[in-house]
């Protein structure tokens, strides 16, 4: 079922420069000097897409219409929670409205076009390179770090080993690079890139950028690369197997040292290493200045704070006193709202899998999994940038084999 005004066989070409500008603006250009410019970005791409289809060549698929309807249901439900609550917090309402508008903008931009996931991934990697480079450069140069505040929206405490690049949060900064690492790793395994020193150096460059964002991203990175190693052994690519085996060995060693130095899990071992190796002592001091040194078990247990029943089920339109995204959604929209949002994600991915080949399915499943995993740490579901990236890849087509 489609809402159609044209012959669907006539496809629009989306050039690489168009795709790059669209991805970069939809994901990275949320704020300038603390001012939200998303509405300007959305209006621009709506007008651009309509002009490009000046003859009325627009149609929306049944899947896209259902996604908009489901998001509208969440908006209606959260509006009711807002009306019956004692809070005047508009955050969750505006977040849902933005999700609806951005989904419409993305569906319109990719309307009746054929963009393969390989092309989409390569353009995304180009965009993420700017972000990754900004992270590394801001660590090396305080002046560059200051100039990047135009994107992050506010000045943060100077942390020697951490940077958020073009984002305001460290976890969000690493989230997008972690996705890029997995996607690029798949391209290496599937031989969609040249087997050159530059390719492997670029992969290491992305790893370094992730390490400089947040501790949570470092652990996700380790799981990412381990999964890539598993996939490489299922494919006939010897060089990829060797490369990812070496990378996993390095990351395992790094993760062990990093965990001991940055968390209160083995204080005696940390003291021994710092005393025995002066370099590790200096690194430990720098890490202490960059990361909070806390007890893992007590910190995790303190994050599980739920509202009382029946607010647990219906929400109270308030920000949670803790960070995890799932709990924040429960505070705003209750368990009912959380289930509705997860169902939207599951439907969006599941309906996209029907027309996807096996490789595109891996991309889509990874995006869903990353959203669900990172929601444990912060609010990523329906969040700006993360939601847009997922919707963009659901518009990708299978690789065109010539």
C-alpha positions in Angstrom: 0.0 0.0 0.0 1.5 3.3 -1.0 0.3 6.9 -1.2 1.6 7.5 -4.7 1.5 10.3 -7.3 4.0 8.9 -9.7 5.4 5.9 -11.5 7.5 4.3 -8.8 10.0 2.9 -11.4 11.4 6.4 -12.0 14.0 6.8 -9.3 15.7 10.0 -8.2 19.5 10.1 -8.0 21.0 11.4 -4.7 24.5 12.5 -5.3 27.3 11.9 -2.8 27.6 15.6 -1.9 23.9 15.8 -1.2 24.0 12.7 0.9 27.0 14.0 2.9 25.4 17.4 3.6 22.1 15.7 4.6 23.8 13.2 7.0 26.1 15.8 8.5 23.4 18.4 9.1 20.8 15.9 10.4 23.2 14.3 12.9 25.8 16.9 13.8 24.1 20.3 13.4 21.7 20.2 16.3 22.9 23.4 18.0 25.1 26.4 17.3 26.3 28.3 20.4 23.5 26.7 22.5 20.8 27.7 20.0 18.7 24.8 18.6 18.8 25.1 14.8 17.1 21.8 14.0 14.0 23.6 12.7 16.1 25.5 10.2 17.8 22.3 9.1 14.4 20.5 8.7 12.8 23.4 6.7 15.8 23.6 4.4 15.7 19.8 3.5 11.9 19.8 3.2 12.1 22.7 0.7 15.1 21.2 -1.1 13.4 17.8 -1.4 10.1 19.3 -2.7 12.0 21.5 -5.3 13.8 18.4 -6.5 10.5 16.7 -6.9 8.8 19.8 -8.4 6.5 17.6 -10.6 4.9 16.1 -7.5 6.8 12.8 -7.7 6.3 11.9 -4.1 5.1 8.8 -2.3 5.3 7.2 1.1 5.4 3.5 1.8 3.0 1.7 4.1 5.9 1.1 6.5 6.8 4.8 6.6 3.1 5.8 7.3 2.8 3.3 10.1 6.0 4.6 11.7 4.6 8.2 11.7 1.3 6.9 13.1 3.0 5.0 15.9 5.1 8.1 16.8 1.9 10.1 16.8 0.4 7.6 19.2 3.4 8.2 21.6 2.8 11.9 21.2 -0.9 11.6 22.0 -0.1 9.4 25.0 2.6 11.7 26.3 0.3 14.7 25.9 -2.3 13.0 28.1 0.4 12.3 30.7 1.5 16.0 30.5 -2.1 17.2 31.0 -2.7 15.1 34.0 0.7 15.7 35.6 1.6 18.6 37.9 4.7 19.2 35.8 5.2 21.8 33.1 8.2 20.0 31.6 7.8 20.1 27.8 11.0 18.1 27.2 9.5 14.7 26.3 6.7 16.2 24.2 9.2 18.3 22.2 11.4 15.2 21.8 8.6 13.2 20.4 7.5 16.0 18.0 11.1 16.4 16.8 11.2 12.6 16.1 8.0 12.8 14.0 9.3 15.8 12.0 12.8 14.4 11.4 11.3 11.0 10.3 9.2 12.9 7.8 12.2 14.9 6.6 14.2 11.7 6.1 11.4 9.8 4.3 11.0 12.8 2.0 14.7 13.2 1.2 15.0 9.5 0.3 11.6 9.4 -1.4 11.6 7.2 -4.5 15.4 6.9 -4.6 17.9 4.1 -4.6 20.8 4.6 -2.2 22.7 1.4 -1.4 23.8 0.8 2.2 27.4 0.6 0.9 27.3 4.1 -0.5 25.4 5.3 2.6 28.1 3.8 4.9 31.0 5.4 3.0 29.4 8.8 3.2 28.6 8.3 6.9 32.3 7.4 7.4 33.3 10.6 5.7 31.1 12.6 8.0 32.2 10.8 11.1 35.8 11.4 10.2 35.3 15.1 10.8 33.8 14.4 14.2 36.6 11.9 15.2 39.3 14.3 14.0 37.8 17.1 16.2 37.9 14.8 19.2 41.6 14.1 18.8 42.6 17.6 17.9 40.7 19.1 20.8 42.8 16.8 23.1 46.0 18.1 21.5 45.0 21.8 21.3 43.0 23.8 24.0 42.3 26.5 21.4 40.6 23.9 19.1 38.7 22.6 22.1 37.4 26.1 22.8 36.3 26.6 19.2 34.3 23.4 19.3 32.1 24.8 22.0 30.1 26.4 19.2 28.7 22.9 18.4 28.6 21.4 21.9 26.6 24.4 23.2 28.5 24.9 26.5 31.9 24.9 28.1 32.8 21.7 30.0 35.4 21.2 32.6 38.7 20.5 30.9 39.4 16.7 31.1 42.9 15.8 29.8 41.9 12.4 28.3 38.4 13.1 27.1 36.6 15.1 24.4 33.1 15.2 23.0 34.0 16.6 19.6 31.0 18.0 17.8 28.5 16.8 20.5 27.7 18.0 24.0 28.0 14.6 25.6 30.9 12.2 25.8 28.7 9.1 25.5 26.9 10.4 22.4 30.3 11.4 20.9 31.6 7.9 21.1 28.3 6.2 20.1 28.4 7.4 16.5 32.1 6.5 16.1 31.5 3.0 17.6 28.8 2.5 14.9 31.3 3.7 12.3 33.9 1.3 13.5 31.6 -1.7 13.2 30.3 -0.6 9.7 33.9 0.1 8.5 35.0 -3.2 9.9 32.3 -5.0 7.9 33.5 -3.2 4.7 37.0 -4.5 5.4 35.8 -8.0 6.0 33.6 -8.0 2.9 36.4 -6.5 0.8 34.5 -3.3 0.0 37.6 -1.3 0.7 41.1 -1.4 -0.7 43.4 -3.7 1.3 45.9 -1.0 2.1 47.8 0.4 5.0 45.6 3.5 4.9 42.5 1.5 5.6 44.0 -0.1 8.7 45.4 3.2 9.9 42.0 4.8 9.5 40.4 2.0 11.6 42.9 2.6 14.3 42.2 6.4 14.1 38.5 5.7 14.8 39.5 3.5 17.8 41.6 6.2 19.2 38.8 8.7 18.9 36.4 6.4 20.8 38.9 5.8 23.6 39.0 9.6 24.1 35.3 9.9 24.7 33.9 7.8 27.6 34.6 4.7 29.6 31.3 3.1 28.5 32.2 3.6 24.9 35.5 1.8 25.5 33.7 -1.3 26.8 31.3 -1.2 23.8 34.3 -0.8 21.5 35.8 -4.0 22.9 32.6 -5.9 22.2 32.4 -4.3 18.8 35.8 -5.4 17.7 35.3 -8.9 19.2 32.2 -9.3 17.1 34.1 -8.2 14.0 36.7 -10.8 14.8 34.0 -13.5 14.9 32.5 -12.3 11.6 36.0 -12.3 10.0 36.5 -15.9 10.8 33.2 -16.7 9.0 34.4 -15.0 5.9 37.2 -15.9 3.5 39.5 -12.9 4.3 42.8 -13.9 5.8 44.2 -10.3 6.2 41.0 -9.2 8.0 41.3 -12.2 10.4 45.0 -11.3 11.2 44.2 -7.6 11.6 41.2 -8.1 13.9 43.1 -10.7 16.0 45.9 -8.2 16.6 43.4 -5.4 17.4 41.5 -7.6 19.8 44.8 -8.6 21.6 45.7 -4.9 21.9 42.3 -3.9 23.2 42.1 -6.7 25.7 45.5 -5.6 27.2 44.4 -1.9 27.1 41.0 -2.6 28.6 42.6 -4.5 31.5 45.0 -1.7 32.3 42.4 1.0 31.7 39.9 -0.7 34.1 42.4 -1.0 36.9 43.5 2.6 36.5 40.1 4.2 36.1 37.9 2.2 38.4 38.0 1.1 42.0 38.1 -2.6 41.2 41.6 -3.6 42.2 43.2 -0.8 44.2 46.1 -2.9 45.4 47.0 -3.8 41.8 46.7 -0.2 40.7 49.0 0.9 43.5 51.5 -1.9 42.6 51.5 -0.9 38.9 51.8 2.8 39.7 54.7 2.2 42.0 56.5 -0.3 39.7 56.1 1.6 36.5 56.5 5.4 36.6 54.8 5.8 33.2 51.6 4.1 34.4 51.7 6.3 37.5 51.6 9.4 35.3 48.9 7.9 33.2 46.9 7.0 36.3 47.1 10.6 37.6 45.8 11.9 34.2 43.0 9.3 34.1 42.0 10.3 37.6 41.7 13.8 36.4 39.5 12.6 33.5 37.3 10.0 35.1 35.4 9.6 38.3 36.9 6.8 40.4 33.9 5.0 41.8 32.9 1.6 43.1 31.2 -0.2 40.2 28.6 -2.3 42.1 27.3 0.6 44.3 27.2 3.0 41.4 25.1 0.5 39.3 22.7 -0.2 42.1 22.1 3.5 42.8 20.9 4.0 39.2 17.8 1.8 39.7 15.4 4.4 41.1 11.8 3.9 39.9 8.7 6.0 40.5 6.0 4.5 42.7 3.0 2.7 41.3 0.8 3.7 39.4 3.2 6.3 38.1 5.5 3.5 37.2 3.1 2.4 34.6 1.8 5.8 33.4 4.6 8.2 34.0 4.7 11.6 35.8 6.3 13.8 33.1 9.5 14.5 35.1 13.1 13.9 34.5 14.5 11.0 36.5 17.0 11.6 39.3 19.3 9.1 37.6 20.9 8.8 34.2 19.7 5.5 32.5 17.5 6.2 29.5 15.0 3.4 30.3 14.3 4.9 33.7 14.0 8.4 32.3 11.4 7.3 29.8 9.5 5.6 32.7 9.6 8.8 34.7 8.3 10.8 31.7 5.9 8.4 30.0 5.7 5.3 32.3 6.2 1.7 31.4 3.5 2.0 28.8 5.4 4.8 27.0 8.6 2.8 27.1 6.9 -0.3 25.6 5.4 1.9 22.8 8.8 3.4 21.9 10.5 0.0 21.8 7.7 -1.4 19.6 8.3 1.5 17.2 12.0 0.6 17.0 11.3 -3.1 16.6 8.7 -2.5 13.9 11.0 0.0 12.0 13.8 -2.5 11.9 11.7 -5.7 11.4 9.8 -4.2 8.5 13.0 -3.0 6.9 14.6 -6.5 7.2 12.0 -8.0 4.8 13.5 -6.2 1.8 17.1 -6.3 3.0 19.9 -8.8 2.0 21.9 -10.5 4.7 24.5 -7.9 4.9 22.1 -5.0 5.2 20.3 -6.9 7.9 23.5 -7.0 10.0 23.7 -3.2 9.7 20.1 -2.7 10.8 20.3 -5.2 13.7 23.5 -3.5 14.9 21.8 -0.1 14.9 18.9 -1.5 16.9 21.2 -3.3 19.4 23.4 -0.2 19.9 20.3 1.9 20.7 19.1 -0.6 23.2 22.5 -1.0 24.8 23.3 2.7 25.1 19.8 3.4 26.6 21.1 1.6 29.7 23.6 4.5 30.1 21.7 7.5 28.9 18.6 8.5 26.9 19.2 7.4 23.3 15.8 6.2 22.2 14.2 9.0 20.1 17.2 11.2 20.9 18.5 13.7 18.3 21.1 12.2 16.0 20.8 8.6 17.1 17.1 8.3 16.0 17.9 10.1 12.7 20.8 7.8 11.9 18.7 4.7 12.4 15.9 6.0 10.3 18.3 7.0 7.5 19.7 3.5 7.3 16.2 2.0 7.1 15.9 3.9 3.9 19.0 2.3 2.4 18.7 -0.3 -0.4 20.6 -3.5 -1.1 23.9 -3.2 -2.9 23.4 -2.9 -6.6 25.6 -5.6 -8.2 26.8 -4.7 -11.7 
